[in-house]
Amino acid sequence: MERQPYLQKHGYQLRPRYVPGWEPSWRGTRMDPTYCEDSIMLIVGGVKDARRRRDNKLVAIKALKKDTEESKIAPCLSSVTHPQNHCVPVHELLPDPLDSQSLLLVIPYLRPCKNPDLSVIGDIIDFVQQTLEGLVFMHRHCVAHRDIAFENIMMDAEKLYPDGHHPVHLGLQPNALHEVSPLPRAGYSITYYYVDFEPLVTGRVGRDKNAPELSSIVAYDPFKVDIFALGNLYSQEFEQVGSTLSELLRVLNVLQKCNSMQFLVPLIEKVMCTSPASRPTAPELLGQWEEIRAGLSESLYRWGLGPKSEPAIERMFNDTFAAAREDIYHLKKFVI
């Protein structure tokens, strides 16, 4: 709240709760605070949501220490214009008026990459394409992420919510009174971004601790750990599976039962090698993926996703629906 006048001066408007002089809107009334937007508090410490006054766009404002890797890496990568750049854009880096050793990083407001859920195979294909491109971009600029996980891949989902959503209660409208339903990802341009760059090259403090070379004593190649972590992330999207070479057959069985996702198996086989030296580089992995993608049929993109535990009757219904959707797609093309 103490930073509000400073942020207001720089063009950012906090929610009413965080404006000096705020009084609860339900005070002196019979209203249930649950139904009042200004009762909603921040969940993530150190990160505030705000609106940019010139265009009313949602942004996130994150407090960082000046000497952190993120305060140096994020603005540097953001400054590079390239179609493969999937590092979080930085709108502005402001001095912290309350702490001379801190900065305020202003970035677009982003949603978790799986909220809302990916619903068709094309969503997965697009996700894999963008995350591989982003990894190639980072590695070509000599930056390893060091903590690749779903929590550190966010998305700009603004196009899925044309009327907006609440920045804390993501399933509600901006006024927090009613639920909001997203548009399907298919047909809209969704951009994924890597966030939260880590400085460590030893230790097991990252979210993915499965890479066999991780050590608290011996330094390892963080670029090869990135490769392993991204492949492990792909496998986990479809079921909780093992991440060692001996369990690749399990991965294959899972993907074969998960709606024709077995095309990812060759990619996962490459990145889950126990020997870091045997894993491909990011450009090599992207090249292999683009060969795989070129061989996929266009109709596959529009087929729905479902877990291997999906009941047979539900699978049959969903497959029938997907087939009907495919017929409608081709009919539209013919009529147009």
Disulfide bonds with the S-S distance in Angstrom:
none
